[in-house]
């Protein structure tokens, strides 16, 4: 008899009820699942010992489905369904609070990621794709890379991602009939970001905006490209940031509360830009949105920020680890060499400056290598 068909929404509704209370910590909870869902799970579960009860087979089927999730989503699902001793608590709220303490993030962030994991799990169970023959061969390094990127940006399979890119004050001269994308100042960074996120998260919804058309939404991830003088959305975060960009022609970067350090781009005697400052900022809002600001004094630095994170997952994993999965500001340089945008590997070359903070405090200096940058200087503090 063919397995019954159930929609992902129907499966999700039952999983929502199942994860309440002790969940799979009390195996008998699976007997409350509907007959169609039990039949669907059992039809896809390989034969166990003839003596195995239906309850045992149902729990095994659910475990196998959870194993089909990405490592990032599996972390939340195993805690939710009480499959990890470290987070074995009698209620869902206690398990999510326990996971939040380990990850050093807010409970709202855990709930948001757990909801995304539940969506993915419902889809897997509904279509059974994770059980069709042998699992597809995947490169282990590639899976780890995607997981590191997902963890850093807070993006899951069905996430909503908004990208707000800076705009030019004047249309490009080479484009007599400006198109929508012709007005973006950091177009290279926008295209690079969109393409790489789409490759890593093909089922996520990714939208781009001008600063002037962006409205207060609640995306899972908000990525802001540019600098405050070219992007008003970036400027709105200014009071919460420990640094200031000077407007052109100075275009330098200052940290008023951290030694009043000033960084400047590096120029050749002929006036060519040799190296720009790249500023990567991550903020996690209480509502669960992850905000990533990719900034630079010029467009080179902004593109460098995008490439540093999306072309080298080691960088995202490293920054996530050194910041204890929390908010941070990292400053590094992006060089232009023979037409190539060259960004550092942060696992071997530390940032020029790294500030971190806990959930309640302000930013503190975690690493200070400002002396390595020829364009850095400490200014006298102004009253």
C-alpha positions in Angstrom: 0.0 0.0 0.0 1.5 3.4 -0.9 2.3 5.8 1.9 -0.3 8.4 2.6 0.3 11.9 1.3 0.6 14.7 3.8 1.4 18.3 3.2 4.4 20.0 4.9 1.9 22.2 6.8 0.0 19.2 8.2 3.3 17.5 9.2 4.6 20.7 10.8 1.4 21.1 12.9 1.9 17.6 14.4 5.6 18.2 15.0 4.8 21.4 16.9 2.6 19.4 19.3 5.1 16.6 19.6 8.1 18.8 20.6 6.1 20.3 23.6 6.7 18.8 27.0 9.3 16.0 27.1 9.0 15.3 23.4 11.0 12.2 22.4 12.5 12.1 25.8 9.3 10.2 26.5 9.1 7.8 23.5 5.4 7.1 24.2 4.6 10.7 23.0 4.8 9.4 19.4 1.6 7.5 19.9 -0.3 10.8 19.8 0.7 11.3 16.2 -2.2 10.9 13.7 -2.6 7.6 11.9 -1.7 9.1 8.5 1.6 10.5 9.9 2.5 7.3 11.7 1.8 5.3 8.6 4.0 7.7 6.5 6.9 7.4 8.9 6.7 3.6 9.3 6.4 3.1 5.5 9.8 4.8 5.1 11.6 3.2 8.0 13.9 0.2 7.2 12.9 -3.0 8.9 14.1 -3.4 12.5 14.1 -6.4 14.8 10.7 -8.3 14.5 10.4 -7.7 18.2 10.6 -3.9 17.9 7.4 -2.1 18.9 5.6 0.5 16.8 6.7 3.1 19.2 10.4 2.1 18.8 10.1 2.2 15.0 8.4 5.6 15.1 11.1 7.1 17.3 13.8 5.6 15.0 12.0 7.1 11.9 11.9 10.6 13.4 15.5 10.4 14.5 16.5 9.4 10.9 14.5 12.3 9.5 16.2 14.7 11.9 19.6 13.3 10.8 18.6 14.4 7.3 18.8 18.1 8.3 21.8 20.2 7.8 24.2 20.3 10.7 23.1 23.9 11.5 19.4 23.0 11.7 20.0 19.6 13.3 21.5 21.4 16.3 18.2 23.1 17.0 16.0 20.1 16.2 17.8 17.7 18.4 17.5 20.1 21.3 13.8 20.8 20.6 12.9 17.1 20.5 14.9 16.2 23.6 17.5 14.1 21.9 20.6 15.7 23.5 21.6 14.9 27.1 23.1 18.4 27.5 19.6 19.9 26.9 17.4 17.3 28.4 14.7 19.2 30.2 11.0 18.5 30.7 9.8 21.5 28.7 10.5 23.0 25.3 11.1 26.4 26.8 13.8 25.0 29.2 15.5 23.2 26.4 15.7 26.3 24.2 16.9 28.4 27.1 19.6 25.8 27.7 20.7 25.9 24.1 20.7 29.7 24.2 23.1 29.6 27.1 25.5 27.3 25.3 25.4 29.4 22.1 25.5 32.7 24.1 22.6 34.2 22.2 19.1 35.2 23.0 16.3 32.7 23.4 14.5 34.6 20.6 17.4 33.7 18.2 17.2 30.0 19.2 13.4 30.0 18.6 13.8 31.6 15.2 16.3 29.0 14.1 14.3 26.2 15.7 11.3 27.3 13.7 13.3 27.2 10.5 14.6 23.7 11.4 11.0 22.6 12.0 9.9 23.8 8.6 12.7 21.9 6.9 12.0 18.7 9.0 8.3 18.9 8.0 9.3 19.2 4.3 11.7 16.2 4.5 9.1 14.0 6.2 6.4 15.1 3.7 8.3 14.3 0.5 10.6 11.6 1.9 13.5 12.9 -0.1 16.0 12.1 2.6 15.1 8.4 2.4 15.1 7.8 -1.4 17.9 5.3 -1.8 21.4 6.2 -0.6 22.0 9.8 0.5 23.6 11.8 -2.3 27.4 12.0 -2.1 28.5 15.4 -0.8 31.8 16.9 -0.2 32.3 17.0 3.6 34.2 20.3 3.4 31.4 21.8 1.3 28.8 20.8 3.9 30.9 22.3 6.7 31.4 25.5 4.7 27.7 25.9 4.2 27.0 25.3 7.8 29.6 27.9 8.9 28.0 30.5 6.5 24.5 29.6 7.8 25.5 30.0 11.4 27.3 33.3 10.8 24.5 34.9 8.8 21.6 33.2 10.6 20.2 31.9 7.4 18.3 28.6 7.0 16.5 26.8 4.1 13.4 29.0 4.1 14.9 32.3 5.5 14.0 35.8 4.3 17.2 37.7 3.5 17.1 41.4 2.8 20.1 43.2 1.2 20.2 47.0 1.3 22.8 48.4 -1.0 24.2 52.0 -1.1 23.2 54.3 -4.0 25.1 56.7 -6.2 24.3 60.4 -5.9 24.6 60.6 -9.7 23.8 58.1 -12.4 26.7 56.3 -14.1 27.9 58.2 -17.1 28.4 55.0 -19.0 24.6 54.2 -18.7 22.6 56.9 -20.5 19.4 55.0 -19.6 19.9 54.1 -16.0 18.4 50.8 -15.0 17.5 49.8 -11.4 20.9 48.2 -10.8 22.7 51.1 -12.4 22.1 53.3 -9.4 23.7 51.0 -6.8 27.0 52.4 -5.7 28.4 49.1 -4.5 27.0 47.0 -7.4 29.9 44.6 -7.5 29.4 43.8 -3.8 25.6 43.4 -4.2 26.0 41.0 -7.2 28.7 39.0 -5.4 26.6 38.8 -2.2 23.4 37.8 -4.0 25.0 35.1 -6.2 26.9 33.4 -3.4 24.0 33.4 -1.0 21.7 32.0 -3.7 24.2 29.2 -4.3 24.5 28.4 -0.6 20.8 28.7 0.2 18.8 28.0 -3.0 15.5 27.9 -1.1 16.0 31.1 0.8 14.2 34.3 -0.4 16.7 37.0 -1.1 15.6 40.5 -2.0 17.6 43.7 -2.6 16.6 47.3 -1.8 17.7 50.9 -2.3 18.0 52.5 1.1 15.2 54.9 0.3 12.7 52.1 -0.5 13.5 49.9 2.5 10.8 49.7 5.1 10.9 48.3 8.6 10.5 44.6 8.0 11.5 41.5 10.1 13.8 39.5 7.9 15.8 36.6 9.3 19.0 38.3 8.0 19.5 41.9 7.0 22.7 42.7 5.1 23.7 46.3 4.6 26.3 47.3 2.1 28.3 50.5 1.8 28.9 53.2 4.3 26.7 55.7 6.3 27.1 58.6 3.8 26.0 56.4 0.9 23.4 54.2 2.7 20.9 55.8 5.0 19.9 52.4 6.5 23.6 52.0 7.5 23.5 55.5 9.0 20.5 54.5 11.2 22.6 52.0 13.0 25.3 54.6 13.7 24.3 55.3 17.4 24.8 51.6 18.1 28.2 51.3 16.5 31.6 52.1 18.0 33.1 53.6 14.8 32.5 56.6 12.5 33.2 57.0 8.8 34.3 60.4 7.7 32.6 61.7 4.6 34.6 62.2 1.4 37.1 63.5 0.7 38.6 62.3 4.0 36.9 58.9 3.9 38.7 57.5 7.0 37.5 55.4 9.8 37.7 56.4 13.5 36.9 54.5 16.8 36.2 57.3 19.3 35.8 55.2 22.4 38.8 52.8 21.7 41.9 55.0 21.8 40.4 57.3 19.1 42.3 55.2 16.6 42.0 56.4 13.0 42.5 54.2 10.0 42.9 55.6 6.5 43.0 54.0 3.0 46.4 53.6 1.4 47.1 55.5 -1.9 49.9 55.3 -4.4 51.8 58.5 -5.2 49.9 58.6 -8.6 46.6 58.7 -6.7 45.6 55.1 -7.2 43.9 53.3 -4.3 46.2 50.5 -3.1 44.2 49.3 0.0 40.9 50.1 1.5 39.5 49.5 5.0 37.0 46.7 5.3 34.6 46.7 8.2 32.5 43.7 9.1 29.9 44.2 11.8 27.4 41.7 13.2 24.5 42.6 15.4 21.8 40.2 16.7 18.5 41.9 17.5 16.3 40.7 20.3 13.6 39.8 17.8 16.1 37.3 16.3 17.2 39.2 13.1 20.9 38.9 12.3 22.2 42.2 11.0 25.4 42.1 8.9 27.0 45.4 7.9 29.6 45.2 5.2 31.4 48.5 5.0 34.4 50.2 3.5 35.7 53.7 3.1 35.4 53.1 -0.7 33.7 50.5 -2.8 36.8 48.3 -2.8 36.5 47.8 1.0 32.8 46.9 0.7 33.5 44.3 -2.0 36.3 43.0 0.2 33.9 42.5 3.1 31.6 40.4 0.9 34.4 38.4 -0.5 36.1 37.8 2.9 32.9 36.2 4.2 31.4 34.5 1.2 34.5 33.3 -0.6 36.2 32.0 2.4 34.0 30.1 4.9 37.0 29.7 7.2 36.7 33.4 7.9 33.0 33.2 8.9 33.7 30.2 11.2 36.7 32.0 12.7 34.9 35.2 13.4 31.9 33.3 14.8 34.2 31.4 17.2 36.3 34.4 18.4 33.2 36.4 19.1 31.5 33.6 21.0 28.7 33.7 18.4 27.9 37.2 19.5 28.1 40.8 18.2 31.4 42.0 16.9 33.2 44.6 14.7 36.2 43.4 12.7 38.5 45.7 10.7 40.9 44.4 8.0 42.2 45.6 4.7 41.4 44.8 1.1 44.0 45.3 -1.5 43.8 45.7 -5.3 46.6 43.8 -7.0 46.7 43.6 -10.8 42.9 44.0 -11.0 42.3 41.3 -8.3 40.5 42.1 -5.1 42.7 40.5 -2.5 41.2 39.7 1.0 43.1 38.1 3.9 42.5 34.7 5.5 41.6 35.7 9.0 42.6 32.3 10.4 46.2 33.1 9.6 46.2 36.9 9.6 44.3 38.5 12.5 42.2 41.6 11.9 43.7 45.0 12.5 41.0 45.5 15.2 38.4 43.2 16.7 35.8 44.4 19.1 33.3 42.1 20.8 30.5 42.4 23.3 28.1 40.4 25.4 24.4 40.7 25.2 24.1 43.5 27.7 27.4 45.3 27.5 29.2 47.7 25.1 32.0 46.8 22.7 35.4 46.0 24.2 38.7 45.5 22.4 39.4 41.8 21.8 42.4 42.2 19.4 44.4 45.4 18.6 46.8 45.1 15.7 46.4 48.7 14.5 50.2 49.1 14.4 50.3 46.8 11.4 48.4 49.3 9.2 50.5 52.2 7.8 47.5 54.4 7.6 46.6 54.0 11.3 47.2 56.7 13.9 45.9 57.6 17.4 44.3 61.0 17.6 44.0 63.1 20.6 40.6 62.7 22.2 38.2 65.6 21.7 36.2 67.0 24.6 
